[in-house]
Amino acid sequence: MGETMDLWATVEYGKPLEKIQQPIPEPKGKEVLVKVTHCGVCHSDVHFWEGYFDMGGGKKLQMADRGAKLPFAHGHEILGNIVKAGPDAGEQPAGARRMVYPWLGCGECRRCAREEDNMCANQRSLGAVQNGGFAEYVLVPEPKYLVDPGDLDPAVACTFSCSGITTLNAVTKLMPMDPEEPVVLIGAGGLGLAAISVLKSYGHKNIISVDLGDDKLEAAKKAGATAVVNSSGANPAKDIMAAAEGPVLAVIDFVNISKTAAMVQTILAKGAKWVQVGIMGGSVDISLAGTVMKATTILGNLTGNLENLRELTRIAKEGKLPPLPVSTMPWDEVNKAMDMLREGKATGRLVLVKE
């Protein structure tokens, strides 16, 4: 093309993103070029921007060790319009609106062949390793990673590729469950609210949302939580069990720090499932004998796969998925959006819009 695009890029970890220019990619083979119109802003973007993950015990996983090279644009909840496609991509209608599955693997291993790219050992995810939706254009390796949102609100649909599929995958790990059995959701941010929507789409009727902020708990009530608990009290574990009328069989922790993990261990019933989603960092001591005696299942949840995105989109198109509350901001206000997330001032999901 010979033309350039703008991208809000991390040039130095921990410093404000800078608007820079790079050549617009030219699609080859099966590749498809998408012009970004909507991109959600996620707490993972904050970790990518910081340049490391807190692995607990003083250990840090550096973004450079994951293959990231500066400068690059974050943003993995991507929706936009097809611009053009490579010669082997088949007919791709120019201008068509598509969601982009961002959690790309190597494309060659057995996990990728089963469309489990998120489980590939060699990640090349959009917005995490290579340019994502904070750039004007993204290059998608082949058409299968594009999903048609139909008439869904694009500001909501773009969130499906992270918060949506992550929560769908996490909720699926709990199922099947009696719809009256309490499910405890730790954290009422974008993911916690999305989980309420997904649980309601399953017909679940007993959802307890836990957070430190009353404003976020109010948003959880509006989203459909049947009970809320402010965990800033003297004994949050006791308060949660009071709301649940006893120890609980199902917990999803969207924060997942040492403090919440210790709290979760206190509230689990025998045979409980504990799904860990958040990557805020830390560690916790776990009694190995106690895990056996309580028959606890601990499950890590790493985003979701391509089929999760297709399924969630189908559920939403059928009108079974209550829409996630989103706040839109101009694409050029990305630094403001990142600051809001870091400072805990965002309720629901923040979505950057560039149309």
Secondary structure, DSSP 8 states (H G I E B T S, - for coil): ---EEEEEEBSSTTS--EEEEEE-----TT-EEEEEEEEEE-HHHHHHHHTEEEEETTEEEEGGGGT--SSB----EEEEEEEEE-TTS----TT-EEEE------SSSHHHHTT-GGG-SS---BTTTB--TTBSEEEESSGGGEE--TTS-HHHHGGGGTHHHHHHHHHHHH-S--TTS-EEEE--SHHHHHHHHHHHHTT---EEEEES-HHHHHHHHHHT-SEEEETTSS-HHHHHHHHHTS-EEEEEESS-BHHHHHHHHHHEEEEEEEEE----B------HHHHHHTT-EEEE-----HHHHHHHHHHHHTT-S----EEEEEGGGHHHHHHHHHTT---SEEEEE--
